[in-house]
């Protein structure tokens, strides 16, 4: 769907404070790697993840999302009671119920008329949340919406490293679970508004989505064990096939010509995935800011975090066309555009 009356009135991100390097992880895994005769540095050399960020202390997903929400509301210069919809999009969650959104809404003291709910769709959820909110704004149902995401990978690291250092761990298990050790923690939030209420703000044009759900088994997060098991090779192959279909739809719906787009904000997975993505769509690497090397894969928060960092750096100019691109477990793919 394309939108005529939706603007980004506020945008913010929070970097988790504690840096955990891949070198530290490799030292802890050395007995297992030596026993299995694995010499390749799967995290840094192959995935390109030198470090990731984790939280200090017991930080819940709602805590992280609340921090980003406060910052985004301040950026938009609006009071919390003006928000008509809160969508939480994090993979991480406080409980099975209530929704993490309800906790964030309570923390922010949003009004009783504010709808709030979680949207879960792996690494595409933030983009999905933007679309849901934009539809409500476009129809005139609400004036402002807040989309938030707080990711906490800390427990997944603790449990995965415990498993992978056991004497009976196999090479297959190591291969299947290594993706968990590329995850990162962080938070992001965005205030979307009716365009006339935010004159001069960047416009959200909307986008397109395509799916290939026959591949829903390629990457699965296990709540019980706090781990992620992924077939990285097939994810890349089938993800790029789906990406080509989605890009063709974006060309038709949004009038995309690769060379005419000023920035590409892509979901951050790894060096191999990013390199393959840029090659497949002939994207100039200078137009892509990557953060996975120092922050890892922050799930659905990665796209808004990169967008926020680009703005913070002063890299976005008035009128720039910014492509938002993501492929998520399921498989699903979304491509959208912001005109700065």
N, C-alpha and C positions, 0 to 999 in steps of 0.2 A: 504494500500500500504506500502511496505517496501522500505527503502532507503539505498543506499550504499555510497553515497557521500555527506551527509549532517551533518554539525557540528553546535553546539551551541557556537558561537564565543563571545557572550556577553549576560549578564543577569543582570537584576536590578529590584528592587521594591521600592516603596515609601509608607511608612505608613502615613495615614492621622493623623494630630497632635492632634486633640481634642478628648478626651475620654468621652463618654457618658455611664454611668453605667445603668444597668437594675434597680438598686435601685432607681435612679433618675426618670426613666420612671414609675416605679410602684407607686411612690409618686404622680406623676402627674395624673395617672390613678385611684388612690385610690377611689375617689367618684363613679366612674363608676363601679369598681370592687365590692365595698361594696353594691351598689344598685342592682347589678346582682347576688350578693351572690357568687362571684367567689373567692375562698380562695387560690387556687393553684397558685404558682408563675410560670406562663407559660414561662417566658423568661429565668430565671436563673435555676430554679430547673428542669423544664421539658426539655427546649431546650438546657440548658447548656451554654447560652450566658450571661456572667457576664457584658460584656461591648462591645462596638463597637466604631470605630473611624469615626469621621466626619472632614470635612475640616474647616479651619478658613476663614471667608469671602466668597466672591463670586468666588469660584473655579469651572470652567467649566470642563467637561470630557476631553476636548482637552488640557486644562492646565495641568491636572494631567497626562495624557498620554504623553505630551511633556516632563514633568519633568523626567518621567521614561525613555523615549526615549533618552534624553541627557545622562543619566547615563549609559544606555546600550551601546550606541555608544562609550562612553569613555572606558567602560569595554572591548569592542572589539578592541579598539585602531584603529578605522577607521574613515575616514572623511565622512560626510553626503552624499557627492556627489557620493559615491560608492554604495549606497543603490539602488537596482533596483526595489524593491517592498516594499510598506508600507501597512500593513493590520491593521486597527483598529477593535477591537473585543468587545468593551464595550457595555453593555446593556444601560448604560447612554449615552446620546448624546446631543450635543449642539443645533442642529436644526433638523427638518425633512430633510432639505437640506440647504446648501451643506452637503456632507458627513463630519463626524468628522475627517476622515482620511485626507481629503484635508486641513483641518485647522492645524492638527498636522504636515503634510508634509510642509506646509508653515512656521509654527513656527520653524521647524528644518532646513529650507532652503535646502530641498532635491532637486536634480536635475530635469530638465524638462523631462528626460527620465524615471523617477521613476513612475511606475504605483502606484496608491493609491486608496483604496476603503475600505468600511466598510463590515464586515461580522457579521451578527446577527444570533445567534443560542443559546440564553439564556446562561446558564453556561458552554456550551461546545465550545463557539466561539473561545477562545484562542487556544484550541487544533485544531479546524478546520483551523484557520489561519496558524498554524504551518504546517499543512498538505498541504495547498494550496501553501505556500511558498516553501516547500520542493520539491513538484512536479516540480516547475519551476526551482529550483536549480539542481535537479537530471537530468532534460532534457537539462541543459546547457543554459537556457534562461537568467539567471541572476547569478551573483556571490554572492550577499548579499541581504538579506531581513530583514525587521524590523517589528516585530509583537508587537503591543502596546495595552494597555487596561487601561482606566481611569474610575473608578466608583465613582459616587457622590450620596450618599443616603440622603443628607441633606434635600432637599425639600420634599422627601417622608416622612421623620420623622415629619417634621413640619405639613404637611397636615393630615397625619394619626393620630397624637396625637390630633389635633384639632377636627377631626371627632369623635374619640373615647372618648372624654370628653364631648360630647354633651348629653343633658338630655334624648334624645330619642334613643340612641344607644342600640342595642339589643345584647343578648348573642351570637346569630348566627353571627352578624357582627363582634363582638370581636373575635370570633373563626376564621372567615375567613380572617381577616386582621392582626392577630397577627404576621404572618410570615414577614410582612413588617418591624416589629420592631426588627427583627433579622439581617437585612441587615447592611452592613458596607461599608465604603469608603476606597479606596486605588488605587494603580496603579502598573503596571508591564510592562516590555518590554523585548524582546529577539531579539538578532541579530543571524540569521541563515546564514550559509556560506557554500560555496563549501568546502568540507573537506580538500582538498589539500592547501587551503588558510588559514586554521586554524589548523596547525599540533598540535596534542596533545590535542585538544579541545574535550569536550564530544560529542559523536555521537548521532544523533537522528535516531533511527531505524525505526520509523513509528509505525503504529498500525492498529486497527480495529474499526469499528463503526456499531452499530445495532440500529434499531428504532422500536418504538411501537406507531405510531402517532395517533392511535385510542384514546389515552389518552391525547390528546393535550389540553383538557379543565381543567386539574387538577391544573394547576398553571398559572394564567394569570396576567400580568402586565398591568395596566390601565394608559395610558399616560395622559388622561384628568384629572384624580383624583390623579395622582402620588401615586399609591398604588399597592400592590400585593395581590391578593386573591388566597389562596391555600388550597387544601384538603391534609393536611400533612399525614394523615393515608393512603389514597389511593396512594399518591405519593411514600410512602415508600414501600408499597406492590407491586405495579406494576413496580416501579423502580428496585427493587431487582430481580424481574422476568426477566426483560430486562438485568440486570447486569449479571445474570447467563448465558444467551445466549451469551452475549458479551465476558465474561470470557472464555467460551468454545472456541470461535473463536480465542481469544488471545493465548490460549494454543496451538492451532493448527498452527497459523500463526507465533507466536513468540517463541514457544517452552517453554512457561511458566510453571514452577513448583513453587508453592507458596513459599516453603522453600528456593528456590535458588535465589529469588529476595531479594535485600538488603534493599531497601526503597520503601514505597508505598506513593505516593503523591496523595491524594484524594481530590475531591472537598469538601470544608468545608461548611456543612449545619447546623447541630445541633448535640447535644450529642446522641439523639435517633437514628438519621440516621447513624451516624458514628459507633455506637455500633452494629447496625443491619448489616451494611456493613461488618465490621470486622468478625462478627460471621458467616455470610453467606459464606465468602470465606476463613475462617480459617486463617486470617492474624494475625500475632503477633503484638499486640498493640505497642510494643517497636519499631517497624519498621514504625510507623505512627506518624508524628508530626502534632498535631492539633493546629489551631490558632483561631477557631471559638469562644472559650471561651472569648477571649479578643478583637477579631477583627470582630466577626460576620461573616455573609455570604457575601463575597465580589464578588459574582458572578463569571464570567469567569476569573477574576484576581486571584482567590484564588489558583489555581494550580501553576501558575508561581511564585506567591508570596511565597508559601511554598517552592518550589524548590530553589528560591533565598535565602530564610532564612536558608535552610539546608546547602547551600554552605557557607554562611556567618558564620555559626556556626562551620564550619570545619567538618561537619558530613558526607560529601561525599568524598569517597576515589577513587583513580584511579581504573577503572575497575568495580566499583559498578554498578549493574543493578537496575535502578530506574523505577518503574511502575508509569505511570500517569493515573489516573482513574477519570472519571466524568460521572454523570448522570444529564441531564438537562431537563427542561420543554420541552414538545413536544410530546412524550418523546423520547429522544435520549441518547445514551450511547457510549462513546469512551474510549478505553484503548490503551495506547501506551507505548513505552519504550525508555529510554535514557540510554546509556552506558557511565558512567562517565570516 
